[in-house]
Amino acid sequence: QVQLVESGGGSVQAGGSLRLSCAASADAYSMHCMAWFRQAPGKSREGVAVIDSDGATSHADSVKGRFTISKDNAKNTLDLQMNSLKPEDTAVYYCAADYGVGTICPFTRTDIYEYKYWGQGTQVTVSS
């Protein structure tokens, strides 16, 4: 059974840091694509970062240089280190897993590609 469970969300002041973690079942962790998405109130879901099974990563322009996605093979977790947080980073953050499209792990066009497996989400609130 594919399972994804996020943790690590919370409230922080602007400029602070948080680390999100997603505990993945073996089936989820073995998928080609694992990613973090977020959704703010009244906005559509946004891709934050993705990592493929070879360890290649990609980050959205809005978080590049501040957020880092990684995988911990010893713990079967997907992590997101978030530094220099801004109020506009406030959202529910979701981890997701998918087989991908060939070797490609789409994550920016959430309007045309939906990941197959999702966690329940964790709230991140950044105050100014």
N, C-alpha and C positions, 0 to 999 in steps of 0.2 A: 504494500500500500504506500502510495506516495504521500509524504507528509512534509510540511514546511511550517516551522513555528518561529516567529520573530520575537526578539526581546531587545531590551536596551533603550527603548524610547524614553522620553521624559521631557522636562522643561528646563531650559537653559537660557541664559542671557546672550545677547548678540556678542559675537566674538568667542564664545565658548565652544566646547567640543563634546561630542557624544560618539559612542561606538555602538552600532547596531549589529546584532548577530542573528543568524537564521539557522536553527538546527534542522538538518535535512535527513530524511530517511535515505537508506542506501540507494534506493531506486532514483530518488530525486537528485542526489549528489552525483550520480553517474551520468546524468543527462549532459548533453553537449553545451547547453547554455544555462547559465544561472545569472539572474539580474535583480537589481533593485529598481522599483518604481515608486512614485509618490503621487498622492492626490490631495490637493488643497481644496478647501470648501469652495464650491461653485466653479471649480476648474476641472478640466479633463485630466485623466491620468497621464503622467509624464515619465518617460524613461530617465533614470538617473545614471545607472552604470551597469555594465555587463561584463562577465568573464566567461571564456569558453573553456572546454576541457583541456586545452593545451596551455591555459594560463594567460592567454591574450586578453587584454582589457580595453574597454572603451568607456569614456565618461562624457556625459552631457556637457555642453559648453558652459552651462550655468553653474556647474559644480567643479569644473576642471581646475586643478591646483588646490582645491579645498577638500574634496572627498576622495577616498581611495577604496576601491573594492578589492577583496581578496578572499581566498578560500583557505581553510585550515584542514588539511587532509587527515590529520590525526584525530580531529574532533568531528569531521563531517559537517562543518559549518561554513556558511557564507557570511562574510563580515563587511561592514561599511564604516570606515573611519571618517567622521565628519568633523572638520576643523573650521575655524573662522565662520561659524554659523551666522546666518542673517535671518531677520524676521521673515523674509520671503521663502525661507526653507521650511517654514511651518507647514506640515502636511501629515497625512497618514502614510507611512512607508511600508511597502509590501516587498517581500522577496518572491521570486517566481522562478520556475524551471521549465525548460522546454527542450525538444529535440533539435530545434533550429531548422533552417532551410538549407539543406546540404551542409556546408561548413560555416554558413553564415548565421550569426546570432543577431537578429534584428532587435532593436529596442527603442528606436527613436520614433518610428511611425506606429504609435499605439492605435491609430485609427484604422490601420489596415492589417496589423498582425497582432494577435492575441496569444500570449503565452498560455500553455495548457494547464499548468499547476501553480497554485497561489497559496501563500500563507494568509493568516487572518488580519495582518497589519498591526503596526505599532505607531502610536502617536508621537510626533516630535513637535514641540512648541518652542519657538525662539522669540523671546521678548526683547524689545528695544530699550 
